[in-house]
Amino acid sequence: MVGILSFIGFTLLVAIIAYLATRKTDENTSDGYFLGGRSLTAGVIAGSVLLTNLSTEQIVGLNGQAFSEGILVMAWETLAAIAIVITALFLLPRYLKGGLTTVPQFLEKRFDRGTKTLVSALFLSGYMIIFLPIVLYSGALAISTMFDIPEMLGVSSNTALWLTVWGIGIIGSIYAIFGGLKAVAVSDTINAVGLLIGGLLIPIFGLMAIGDGGVINGLDTLVNSNPEKFNSIGGPDASVPFSTIFTGMMLVQLFYWGTNQAIIQRALAAKNLREGQKGLMLAAFIKILGPIIVVLPGIIAWHMFQGDLENADQAYPALVNAVLPPVLTGFFAAVLFGAILSSFNSALNSSVTLFGIDIYKQYFNAEASEAKVVKQGKRFGIFLAIGAMLIAPFIANAPQGLFGYLQEVNGSYSIPILTIVIVGYLTKRIPAIAAKVAIFSGVGFYLIYLGLKYFVVGEDALPHYLHVMAILFALNVIIMFAIGKWKPRIQPFILDYTKQVDIQPWKLVKPVGLGIAVLVIFIYAYFAQ
């Protein structure tokens, strides 16, 4: 009962603070609703970006991989820091100079309306079919298991799953649809603090448990007893072979942190470029510490349970149940609930933004007022949320291993989008037709690869999917340059400065970025065996 009361209390506290912080925001304008009035500061941006990224499938899934493979899976966390630095230095100044609300808006300016529509459709498809239902399902499963909802309510596991999915979905929708980005960002920031505290408590209590009450003793015991788990260099059979770090891994990271609407929208809402760059650099530094929360507990669980768990994904919840004092269970469940909500409502808010700005106003009502665009965006958000809530419970019937290859499936649209954004900014005469061809070739070739891998020749006969992403990226770039050579754009593209925000860069952005990159390299070298 104490756990449930602390859970409800912390959740209500976050909701009240978010309401008080956003009640004066003008939600009848695109900037007010979609970008929080372009008023976000560094701390809010960093907190919102990190919690949007951190969700239950990542906490549970990455710790499960660490349970099986060790520290080498930290590549998903530490290399993100370098991608965030590149985004802060290269992409963000250009985004803010153009006064963008969505990434596809740039593609319309650089190429044409058709390119923007294709990319917006790809983003919305990814959110609607894959991301939102997965977040709801994994989150509902975690909360239902933590509080034993079936026993508490006297219902079946399936009924408990449906109830929890709809509970999370409705609360997340209220934040995202009726509060706009600022409500999402403020609640994210508060939950980010809670998640950092709660997330750090798990490995601390875990190390104390295996170190006779001492954290340092526990760490020494863990490292000395399991040296093979502390090798940062993944072999050819690893989920992240070391060679992929220099190919597709960096491209995936750059897409996620630099062009994914759900992430970059926080930086687009920056008060000015200085605040945006400070926020991203702070997020990059904290991201380096991410393995403490999403990798180390999995290795602790390996030691504590002697590698004897029926399923590797049980590692994190099993460790939480084993080491966390009962009085803290409710607090941790609340911040975990915050992480679930963050991922759901951030993607939902971004979907509302993409539909309102890039679809509704463009194709349905070009003369619509900003208030009308926001209203229609909210309606679409309600439709999207209900669809995701209906789909999510059925994921329980999906074949085993679905979560494992979701990263692969996302590659069908991530690499084509990244290609045309990068080429678009780096060149002036590549035409719109080149971007469209790159989108269709990128999606088509990657789907052919997945089809061959899973239905024809098998996994061992083809290169790792991250290598394939790098190959397709290079191929798409070559295709775009070849078309540009054959049929160049008549007028060179010039990125106009809209003067919506100050784009004077933070004076320390380059030295801080270099320091973060050096720290990442040092960590890899330190753990290399």
Helices and strands as residue ranges (DSSP letters): H 2-22, H 30-34, H 42-53, H 56-69, G 71-74, H 75-86, I 87-91, H 92-97, H 103-110, H 113-125, I 126-131, H 132-147, H 149-153, H 157-173, I 174-178, H 179-210, H 215-225, G 227-230, G 242-246, H 248-258, H 261-268, H 273-288, H 291-294, H 296-304, G 312-314, H 315-323, H 326-353, I 354-364, H 370-391, G 392-397, H 402-426, H 432-455, G 459-461, H 465-486, H 509-527
